Amino acid sequence: MAIKFQYNKTSLQNLEKQLKVRVRALPTIKNKESALRIEVKRAKDESKRLDSDLQKAMDSYDGMVALWGEFDTSLISVNDVELGIKKIAGVKTPVLLAIDFNVAVFSVFNSPKWYLDGIEIVKKMVSIAIEREVFHRKMELLEYARKKTTQKVNLFEKVQIPGYEDAIRKIKRFMEDEDNLSKSAQKIVKTRQQEEAAQ
């Protein structure tokens, strides 16, 4: 990235100010990146655990497949999923607060006696599946924010800070050269004036 500048004190002061802002911000951005990296790992681990829990729950009820054919699926449905927002390192992530199930009224005497257990099993499995989806979304948001933060760290570290330092160095050298030339010119003029005065 080529930094535009002019060879004067105003441009030098402006570049020094920009450099100072970036140098000061870099540690904060690095801390944010490492915090996001840790949170992404936690979300991935939790997501894997929920995947495993859901698979175990499904496997444990494989023996009841024949019974599930009889189960009336209209007995239970999800009314609402209540989500909250939690900020992690400046990133808004979803948090599962509650799942509202709607259980239809049915006759316990006319239905198979395992229906009550079946409803609880469905609630448990749906809860795990919804929580898993929330964690997947959380993981995606955190991963996206981490990538953006890493890009910003790299931009500051590898492009902008060295670019500003180089521009500042060039301006200082130019101004030093200009100052030296001015002093040399003054000496030459002074020497000529002294020689003319002596003659």
N, C-alpha and C positions, 0 to 999 in steps of 0.2 A: 504494500500500500504506500504510494507516494504521498508524502505529506507536503501540502502547499505552504510555502512560507516566503517571506521577503527578507532581504539582508538589511534589517534595521532593528533597533532596540525594542520597539513595540512588538514586532513579530517574535523576537527572542523572549520577551516577558510572557507573551501569550502561550508560546510553546512550552516554556518552563511551568506555567500554571497547569496546562493540559497534562504534562508529564507527571506533575505532583499528584493530580487527581487520580490518574491511573495507577501510580505506584501505591497510593494510599488505599485504593479500592481493591487491589489485587489480593491481599490476604483474606479479606472478607469474602470475596468471590470464591477463593480456593476453599475456605471453610464451608461455604454453602455447597460447593461441589462434593466435598467429602461427606457432609451430612446427608446429601441426597443419595450418594452412592450407598451409604449404610442403610438408609430407609428403603431404597430399591431392593437391596438384598433381603431385608426383613419382610417386605411385601411378597417377594418371590418365595421365600421360605414358608410364609403363612399360606400362600396360594397353593403351594405343593402339599402342605399338610391338609388343607381343606379338600384338595383333589383326592388325596389318599383316604381321608375320612369318608368322603362320598362313595368312593369305590368300595371301601370296607362295608359301608352300610348297604350298598346294593348287593354285594356278594353274600352278606349274611342273610338276606331275604330271598336268595335264589331258590331255596327249597320250597318257597311259598308261591312260586310262579302260577301254579294251577289255581290257587285261591285268589290271586290278584285278578284273574279273569272274571271272577264273580263280583269283585269290588265295584261299587257304584261310584264312579269318579266325580259325579255331580255333588257328592256329599261335602267335599271340601274344595275351597278355592282361595286364592290370595286376593284380599280386598285392596290392600295398600302396603307399600314398602316405604317406610319412613327413613329418609337419609338425612344426615347432618353433614356439616363441612368442618374439616379440621385442617388448619394450616401447618404444613411441615416445611420448614426452611423457605417460607414465603410462597409455597405452592398449595393451592386449595385442593384438598383430596376428599373423596366421599367417605362417610362413616355410616355403617348400618346401625340405626337406632332401634327400629322395631319392625316386625312383620305382622300385619293384621290378617289373620285367617278368617274366612267365613265358613262356618260349619253348619250345614243344613240340618234341619230337624228331621230325625228319622226314628222309627220305632225300634227300640232296643230288643223288644220281644219278638218282632216279626223278621228282623234281620239276623244274619249270622252273628254269633257272639264275639267273633274276632274283629268286627267292624270298628269297635272303639280303639283296639290296638292298632288296627290298620290306619285309622285317622292320625294317631300319634306318630306312626312310622312315616307317613307321608309328610306330616309337619316337620319332622326331624330332617328328612332328606331334602325337602324344599328349602328349609332354612339353611342347610349347608350349601346347597347349590346357589342360593341368592348371595350368601356371604362370600362365596368363592368368586362370583361375578363382580361384586363390589371390590374385592381385593385385586382382581385382574385389572379393573379400571384404575384403581389407585396406583397399581404398579406401572401401568401405561403412562399415566400423568407424571409420575415421579421420574420415570425413565426419560420422557420427553424433556422435562425440565433439566434433568442432569446433563443430557446431551447439549442443550442450549448453553448451560453454564460452563461446560467443558469447552465449547466453542469460544465462549467469551474469554475464558482463562487463556486459551491458546492465542486468541487475537491480541489480548493485552501483552502476554509474555513474549510471543514470538514475532509480532508485527508492529503493534503501536508503540510500545515502550522503546524498543530498539530504533524505530523510525524517528520518534521524537528526539531521542538522544543523539542520533546521527545529524538531524536537522539543526539541533542546538550547537553541536560541535562545528558544523559548517559555518553557521552564522558567526560564532565566536572567532573562528579562524579568519573569516572574511573581515570582521571588524578589527581584529588585531593587525592584519596585513594593511588595511586602510589607515590605521593609526600609525603604523611604522612608516608607511609611505609619506604620510603627512609630516611626521617628524623629520624624515630624511629631506623632504622638500624644504622645510623650514630651515634646516641646517645649511642646505646648499644656498638658499637665498641669503641667509645671514653671513655665510662665508663670502659670497660675492659682494655683499654690501661692505663687509670689512675690507676686502681687497680693493674695491673702488675707493673707499674712504682713505686707504693707505696711499693710493696713487695720487 
